[in-house]
Protein backbone atom coordinates (compact mmCIF):
# COMPACT_ATOMS: atom_id res chain seq x y z
CA UNK A 1 0.00 0.00 0.00
CA UNK A 2 1.35 3.44 -0.95
CA UNK A 3 0.37 5.76 1.88
CA UNK A 4 2.47 8.82 1.12
CA UNK A 5 4.37 10.29 -1.84
CA UNK A 6 7.20 12.81 -1.48
CA UNK A 7 9.17 14.12 -4.43
CA UNK A 8 9.32 16.84 -7.06
CA UNK A 9 6.20 18.17 -8.75
CA UNK A 10 6.90 17.40 -12.40
CA UNK A 11 3.60 18.25 -14.11
CA UNK A 12 0.12 19.57 -13.30
CA UNK A 13 -3.00 18.34 -15.09
CA UNK A 14 -6.66 19.36 -14.69
CA UNK A 15 -7.35 16.77 -11.99
CA UNK A 16 -4.02 15.04 -11.38
CA UNK A 17 -0.31 15.69 -10.99
CA UNK A 18 2.90 13.85 -11.83
CA UNK A 19 5.31 13.54 -8.91
CA UNK A 20 8.89 12.48 -9.61
CA UNK A 21 10.29 10.33 -6.80
CA UNK A 22 13.97 9.73 -7.59
CA UNK A 23 13.33 9.15 -11.26
CA UNK A 24 10.02 7.30 -10.96
CA UNK A 25 6.93 9.30 -11.91
CA UNK A 26 3.68 8.75 -10.02
CA UNK A 27 0.36 10.01 -11.37
CA UNK A 28 -1.68 11.19 -8.39
CA UNK A 29 -5.32 12.28 -8.72
CA UNK A 30 -6.22 15.30 -6.59
CA UNK A 31 -9.22 17.54 -5.95
CA UNK A 32 -9.49 21.09 -7.29
CA UNK A 33 -8.90 22.40 -3.77
CA UNK A 34 -5.73 20.33 -3.32
CA UNK A 35 -4.44 21.22 -6.79
CA UNK A 36 -4.80 24.93 -6.04
CA UNK A 37 -2.75 24.57 -2.87
CA UNK A 38 0.20 22.72 -4.39
CA UNK A 39 3.56 24.42 -5.07
CA UNK A 40 4.87 25.22 -8.53
CA UNK A 41 6.33 22.73 -11.00
CA UNK A 42 9.88 21.78 -9.99
CA UNK A 43 9.28 22.28 -6.28
CA UNK A 44 9.16 19.72 -3.49
CA UNK A 45 5.75 18.27 -2.72
CA UNK A 46 4.31 15.65 -0.39
CA UNK A 47 0.84 14.10 -0.32
CA UNK A 48 -0.85 11.37 1.68
CA UNK A 49 -2.22 8.83 -0.77
CA UNK A 50 -4.86 6.14 -1.15
CA UNK A 51 -4.36 3.41 -3.74
CA UNK A 52 -7.48 2.29 -5.61
CA UNK A 53 -7.08 -1.26 -6.89
CA UNK A 54 -9.40 -2.69 -9.50
CA UNK A 55 -9.10 -5.65 -11.82
CA UNK A 56 -7.93 -3.50 -14.72
CA UNK A 57 -6.91 -0.27 -12.98
CA UNK A 58 -4.55 1.12 -10.37
CA UNK A 59 -5.07 4.76 -9.32
CA UNK A 60 -3.46 6.91 -6.65
CA UNK A 61 -5.48 9.66 -4.97
CA UNK A 62 -3.64 12.36 -3.06
CA UNK A 63 -4.56 14.44 0.00
CA UNK A 64 -2.78 17.27 1.82
CA UNK A 65 -3.80 15.96 5.26
CA UNK A 66 -4.68 12.64 6.84
CA UNK A 67 -8.02 14.15 7.86
CA UNK A 68 -9.00 14.61 4.22
CA UNK A 69 -7.79 11.10 3.42
CA UNK A 70 -9.95 9.64 6.21
CA UNK A 71 -12.99 11.52 4.91
CA UNK A 72 -12.35 10.17 1.43
CA UNK A 73 -12.17 6.62 2.79
CA UNK A 74 -15.46 7.16 4.62
CA UNK A 75 -17.25 8.74 1.65
CA UNK A 76 -16.46 5.85 -0.69
CA UNK A 77 -18.19 3.44 1.70
CA UNK A 78 -21.49 5.00 0.64
CA UNK A 79 -23.21 3.08 -2.12
CA UNK A 80 -22.90 4.98 -5.38
CA UNK A 81 -20.01 7.19 -4.25
CA UNK A 82 -16.86 6.30 -6.16
CA UNK A 83 -13.37 7.62 -5.57
CA UNK A 84 -13.81 10.52 -8.02
CA UNK A 85 -17.21 11.52 -6.60
CA UNK A 86 -15.68 11.55 -3.12
CA UNK A 87 -12.88 13.78 -4.45
CA UNK A 88 -15.48 16.11 -5.97
CA UNK A 89 -17.28 16.43 -2.64
CA UNK A 90 -14.03 17.13 -0.78
CA UNK A 91 -12.87 19.53 -3.48
CA UNK A 92 -16.09 21.51 -3.16
CA UNK A 93 -16.51 21.54 0.62
CA UNK A 94 -13.19 20.56 2.16
CA UNK A 95 -13.08 18.14 5.12
CA UNK A 96 -14.52 20.66 7.57
CA UNK A 97 -17.37 21.53 5.20
CA UNK A 98 -18.16 17.85 4.64
CA UNK A 99 -18.35 17.19 8.37
CA UNK A 100 -20.61 20.20 8.89
CA UNK A 101 -22.91 19.28 6.00
CA UNK A 102 -23.31 15.69 7.17
CA UNK A 103 -23.82 16.65 10.82
CA UNK A 104 -26.42 19.28 9.99
CA UNK A 105 -28.09 17.19 7.28
CA UNK A 106 -27.35 19.90 4.70
CA UNK A 107 -28.19 18.02 1.51
CA UNK A 108 -27.81 21.08 -0.69
CA UNK A 109 -24.20 21.53 0.37
CA UNK A 110 -23.38 17.96 -0.70
CA UNK A 111 -25.24 18.48 -3.97
CA UNK A 112 -22.99 21.43 -4.78
CA UNK A 113 -20.27 18.94 -5.73
CA UNK A 114 -20.11 18.24 -9.49
CA UNK A 115 -21.95 15.05 -10.46
CA UNK A 116 -23.72 14.60 -7.12
CA UNK A 117 -27.51 14.51 -7.38
CA UNK A 118 -30.14 14.84 -4.63
CA UNK A 119 -30.58 11.10 -4.06
CA UNK A 120 -26.86 10.49 -3.69
CA UNK A 121 -26.47 13.52 -1.42
CA UNK A 122 -29.27 12.24 0.79
CA UNK A 123 -27.68 8.80 0.94
CA UNK A 124 -24.33 10.31 2.00
CA UNK A 125 -26.00 12.11 4.90
CA UNK A 126 -28.10 9.15 6.02
CA UNK A 127 -25.27 6.61 5.87
CA UNK A 128 -22.53 8.77 7.41
CA UNK A 129 -24.32 10.88 10.02
CA UNK A 130 -23.55 8.38 12.78
CA UNK A 131 -19.95 7.89 11.59
CA UNK A 132 -18.98 11.55 11.08
CA UNK A 133 -18.37 12.41 14.77
CA UNK A 134 -15.64 9.77 14.97
CA UNK A 135 -13.60 11.48 12.24
CA UNK A 136 -14.38 14.94 13.62
CA UNK A 137 -13.07 13.90 17.04
CA UNK A 138 -9.73 13.03 15.44
CA UNK A 139 -9.59 16.36 13.60
CA UNK A 140 -6.63 17.95 15.38
CA UNK A 141 -4.33 14.94 15.19
CA UNK A 142 -5.15 14.36 11.50
CA UNK A 143 -5.00 17.97 10.29
CA UNK A 144 -1.22 18.27 9.90
CA UNK A 145 -0.10 18.62 6.30
CA UNK A 146 2.25 16.13 4.68
CA UNK A 147 5.84 17.34 5.16
CA UNK A 148 7.90 17.88 2.01
CA UNK A 149 10.82 19.43 3.85
CA UNK A 150 12.99 16.30 3.70
CA UNK A 151 12.65 15.77 -0.07
CA UNK A 152 16.02 15.54 -1.81
CA UNK A 153 16.21 17.20 -5.23
CA UNK A 154 18.72 15.36 -7.41
CA UNK A 155 21.58 17.41 -8.96
CA UNK A 156 20.27 17.00 -12.51
CA UNK A 157 16.85 18.27 -11.49
CA UNK A 158 16.05 22.01 -11.53
CA UNK A 159 16.31 22.80 -7.82
CA UNK A 160 13.75 25.14 -6.31
CA UNK A 161 15.00 28.28 -4.59
CA UNK A 162 13.65 26.94 -1.33
CA UNK A 163 11.98 23.73 -0.24
CA UNK A 164 8.24 23.79 0.11
CA UNK A 165 7.15 23.77 3.71
CA UNK A 166 3.83 22.50 4.97
CA UNK A 167 1.22 25.10 5.74
CA UNK A 168 -0.23 25.22 9.22
CA UNK A 169 -3.68 23.66 9.50
CA UNK A 170 -6.48 26.22 9.36
CA UNK A 171 -7.11 27.47 12.94
CA UNK A 172 -10.86 26.93 12.66
CA UNK A 173 -10.26 23.21 12.05
CA UNK A 174 -8.37 22.99 15.33
CA UNK A 175 -10.98 25.16 17.12
CA UNK A 176 -13.92 22.95 16.11
CA UNK A 177 -12.06 19.74 16.88
CA UNK A 178 -10.95 21.02 20.32
CA UNK A 179 -14.46 22.20 21.11
CA UNK A 180 -15.91 18.83 20.13
CA UNK A 181 -13.34 17.01 22.26
CA UNK A 182 -14.14 19.24 25.25
CA UNK A 183 -17.88 18.59 24.99
CA UNK A 184 -17.34 14.84 24.73
CA UNK A 185 -15.13 14.99 27.84
CA UNK A 186 -17.99 16.77 29.60
CA UNK A 187 -20.17 13.75 28.95
CA UNK A 188 -22.15 14.78 25.89
CA UNK A 189 -22.72 12.18 23.19
CA UNK A 190 -20.61 12.50 20.04
CA UNK A 191 -23.61 13.03 17.78
CA UNK A 192 -25.20 15.78 19.91
CA UNK A 193 -21.84 17.46 20.54
CA UNK A 194 -20.84 17.40 16.87
CA UNK A 195 -24.15 18.89 15.78
CA UNK A 196 -23.90 21.67 18.37
CA UNK A 197 -20.32 22.54 17.39
CA UNK A 198 -21.17 22.50 13.69
CA UNK A 199 -24.14 24.82 14.29
CA UNK A 200 -22.06 27.16 16.44
CA UNK A 201 -19.26 27.24 13.87
CA UNK A 202 -21.73 27.96 11.10
CA UNK A 203 -23.24 30.86 13.06
CA UNK A 204 -19.83 32.30 13.96
CA UNK A 205 -17.11 31.19 11.48
CA UNK A 206 -14.41 33.24 13.26
CA UNK A 207 -15.13 31.90 16.75
CA UNK A 208 -12.25 30.33 18.68
CA UNK A 209 -12.43 27.19 20.81
CA UNK A 210 -13.73 28.91 23.94
CA UNK A 211 -16.44 30.76 22.02
CA UNK A 212 -17.51 27.59 20.26
CA UNK A 213 -17.75 25.72 23.56
CA UNK A 214 -19.89 28.46 25.12
CA UNK A 215 -22.20 28.62 22.11
CA UNK A 216 -22.45 24.83 21.92
CA UNK A 217 -23.32 24.54 25.61
CA UNK A 218 -26.17 27.01 25.09
CA UNK A 219 -27.46 24.88 22.22
CA UNK A 220 -27.19 21.71 24.31
CA UNK A 221 -28.84 23.21 27.37
CA UNK A 222 -32.29 21.78 28.19
CA UNK A 223 -35.07 23.81 26.67
CA UNK A 224 -37.95 25.18 28.69
C-alpha positions as CSV (number, residue, x, y, z in Angstrom):
1,X,0.0,0.0,0.0
2,X,1.3,3.4,-1.0
3,X,0.4,5.8,1.9
4,X,2.5,8.8,1.1
5,X,4.4,10.3,-1.8
6,X,7.2,12.8,-1.5
7,X,9.2,14.1,-4.4
8,X,9.3,16.8,-7.1
9,X,6.2,18.2,-8.8
10,X,6.9,17.4,-12.4
11,X,3.6,18.3,-14.1
12,X,0.1,19.6,-13.3
13,X,-3.0,18.3,-15.1
14,X,-6.7,19.4,-14.7
15,X,-7.3,16.8,-12.0
16,X,-4.0,15.0,-11.4
17,X,-0.3,15.7,-11.0
18,X,2.9,13.8,-11.8
19,X,5.3,13.5,-8.9
20,X,8.9,12.5,-9.6
21,X,10.3,10.3,-6.8
22,X,14.0,9.7,-7.6
23,X,13.3,9.1,-11.3
24,X,10.0,7.3,-11.0
25,X,6.9,9.3,-11.9
26,X,3.7,8.7,-10.0
27,X,0.4,10.0,-11.4
28,X,-1.7,11.2,-8.4
29,X,-5.3,12.3,-8.7
30,X,-6.2,15.3,-6.6
31,X,-9.2,17.5,-6.0
32,X,-9.5,21.1,-7.3
33,X,-8.9,22.4,-3.8
34,X,-5.7,20.3,-3.3
35,X,-4.4,21.2,-6.8
36,X,-4.8,24.9,-6.0
37,X,-2.8,24.6,-2.9
38,X,0.2,22.7,-4.4
39,X,3.6,24.4,-5.1
40,X,4.9,25.2,-8.5
41,X,6.3,22.7,-11.0
42,X,9.9,21.8,-10.0
43,X,9.3,22.3,-6.3
44,X,9.2,19.7,-3.5
45,X,5.7,18.3,-2.7
46,X,4.3,15.7,-0.4
47,X,0.8,14.1,-0.3
48,X,-0.8,11.4,1.7
49,X,-2.2,8.8,-0.8
50,X,-4.9,6.1,-1.1
51,X,-4.4,3.4,-3.7
52,X,-7.5,2.3,-5.6
53,X,-7.1,-1.3,-6.9
54,X,-9.4,-2.7,-9.5
55,X,-9.1,-5.7,-11.8
56,X,-7.9,-3.5,-14.7
57,X,-6.9,-0.3,-13.0
58,X,-4.5,1.1,-10.4
59,X,-5.1,4.8,-9.3
60,X,-3.5,6.9,-6.7
61,X,-5.5,9.7,-5.0
62,X,-3.6,12.4,-3.1
63,X,-4.6,14.4,0.0
64,X,-2.8,17.3,1.8
65,X,-3.8,16.0,5.3
66,X,-4.7,12.6,6.8
67,X,-8.0,14.2,7.9
68,X,-9.0,14.6,4.2
69,X,-7.8,11.1,3.4
70,X,-10.0,9.6,6.2
71,X,-13.0,11.5,4.9
72,X,-12.3,10.2,1.4
73,X,-12.2,6.6,2.8
74,X,-15.5,7.2,4.6
75,X,-17.2,8.7,1.7
76,X,-16.5,5.9,-0.7
77,X,-18.2,3.4,1.7
78,X,-21.5,5.0,0.6
79,X,-23.2,3.1,-2.1
80,X,-22.9,5.0,-5.4
81,X,-20.0,7.2,-4.3
82,X,-16.9,6.3,-6.2
83,X,-13.4,7.6,-5.6
84,X,-13.8,10.5,-8.0
85,X,-17.2,11.5,-6.6
86,X,-15.7,11.6,-3.1
87,X,-12.9,13.8,-4.4
88,X,-15.5,16.1,-6.0
89,X,-17.3,16.4,-2.6
90,X,-14.0,17.1,-0.8
91,X,-12.9,19.5,-3.5
92,X,-16.1,21.5,-3.2
93,X,-16.5,21.5,0.6
94,X,-13.2,20.6,2.2
95,X,-13.1,18.1,5.1
96,X,-14.5,20.7,7.6
97,X,-17.4,21.5,5.2
98,X,-18.2,17.8,4.6
99,X,-18.4,17.2,8.4
100,X,-20.6,20.2,8.9
101,X,-22.9,19.3,6.0
102,X,-23.3,15.7,7.2
103,X,-23.8,16.6,10.8
104,X,-26.4,19.3,10.0
105,X,-28.1,17.2,7.3
106,X,-27.3,19.9,4.7
107,X,-28.2,18.0,1.5
108,X,-27.8,21.1,-0.7
109,X,-24.2,21.5,0.4
110,X,-23.4,18.0,-0.7
111,X,-25.2,18.5,-4.0
112,X,-23.0,21.4,-4.8
113,X,-20.3,18.9,-5.7
114,X,-20.1,18.2,-9.5
115,X,-22.0,15.1,-10.5
116,X,-23.7,14.6,-7.1
117,X,-27.5,14.5,-7.4
118,X,-30.1,14.8,-4.6
119,X,-30.6,11.1,-4.1
120,X,-26.9,10.5,-3.7
121,X,-26.5,13.5,-1.4
122,X,-29.3,12.2,0.8
123,X,-27.7,8.8,0.9
124,X,-24.3,10.3,2.0
125,X,-26.0,12.1,4.9
126,X,-28.1,9.1,6.0
127,X,-25.3,6.6,5.9
128,X,-22.5,8.8,7.4
129,X,-24.3,10.9,10.0
130,X,-23.5,8.4,12.8
131,X,-20.0,7.9,11.6
132,X,-19.0,11.5,11.1
133,X,-18.4,12.4,14.8
134,X,-15.6,9.8,15.0
135,X,-13.6,11.5,12.2
136,X,-14.4,14.9,13.6
137,X,-13.1,13.9,17.0
138,X,-9.7,13.0,15.4
139,X,-9.6,16.4,13.6
140,X,-6.6,18.0,15.4
141,X,-4.3,14.9,15.2
142,X,-5.1,14.4,11.5
143,X,-5.0,18.0,10.3
144,X,-1.2,18.3,9.9
145,X,-0.1,18.6,6.3
146,X,2.3,16.1,4.7
147,X,5.8,17.3,5.2
148,X,7.9,17.9,2.0
149,X,10.8,19.4,3.8
150,X,13.0,16.3,3.7
151,X,12.7,15.8,-0.1
152,X,16.0,15.5,-1.8
153,X,16.2,17.2,-5.2
154,X,18.7,15.4,-7.4
155,X,21.6,17.4,-9.0
156,X,20.3,17.0,-12.5
157,X,16.8,18.3,-11.5
158,X,16.1,22.0,-11.5
159,X,16.3,22.8,-7.8
160,X,13.7,25.1,-6.3
161,X,15.0,28.3,-4.6
162,X,13.7,26.9,-1.3
163,X,12.0,23.7,-0.2
164,X,8.2,23.8,0.1
165,X,7.1,23.8,3.7
166,X,3.8,22.5,5.0
167,X,1.2,25.1,5.7
168,X,-0.2,25.2,9.2
169,X,-3.7,23.7,9.5
170,X,-6.5,26.2,9.4
171,X,-7.1,27.5,12.9
172,X,-10.9,26.9,12.7
173,X,-10.3,23.2,12.0
174,X,-8.4,23.0,15.3
175,X,-11.0,25.2,17.1
176,X,-13.9,23.0,16.1
177,X,-12.1,19.7,16.9
178,X,-11.0,21.0,20.3
179,X,-14.5,22.2,21.1
180,X,-15.9,18.8,20.1
181,X,-13.3,17.0,22.3
182,X,-14.1,19.2,25.2
183,X,-17.9,18.6,25.0
184,X,-17.3,14.8,24.7
185,X,-15.1,15.0,27.8
186,X,-18.0,16.8,29.6
187,X,-20.2,13.7,29.0
188,X,-22.2,14.8,25.9
189,X,-22.7,12.2,23.2
190,X,-20.6,12.5,20.0
191,X,-23.6,13.0,17.8
192,X,-25.2,15.8,19.9
193,X,-21.8,17.5,20.5
194,X,-20.8,17.4,16.9
195,X,-24.1,18.9,15.8
196,X,-23.9,21.7,18.4
197,X,-20.3,22.5,17.4
198,X,-21.2,22.5,13.7
199,X,-24.1,24.8,14.3
200,X,-22.1,27.2,16.4
201,X,-19.3,27.2,13.9
202,X,-21.7,28.0,11.1
203,X,-23.2,30.9,13.1
204,X,-19.8,32.3,14.0
205,X,-17.1,31.2,11.5
206,X,-14.4,33.2,13.3
207,X,-15.1,31.9,16.8
208,X,-12.3,30.3,18.7
209,X,-12.4,27.2,20.8
210,X,-13.7,28.9,23.9
211,X,-16.4,30.8,22.0
212,X,-17.5,27.6,20.3
213,X,-17.8,25.7,23.6
214,X,-19.9,28.5,25.1
215,X,-22.2,28.6,22.1
216,X,-22.4,24.8,21.9
217,X,-23.3,24.5,25.6
218,X,-26.2,27.0,25.1
219,X,-27.5,24.9,22.2
220,X,-27.2,21.7,24.3
221,X,-28.8,23.2,27.4
222,X,-32.3,21.8,28.2
223,X,-35.1,23.8,26.7
224,X,-37.9,25.2,28.7
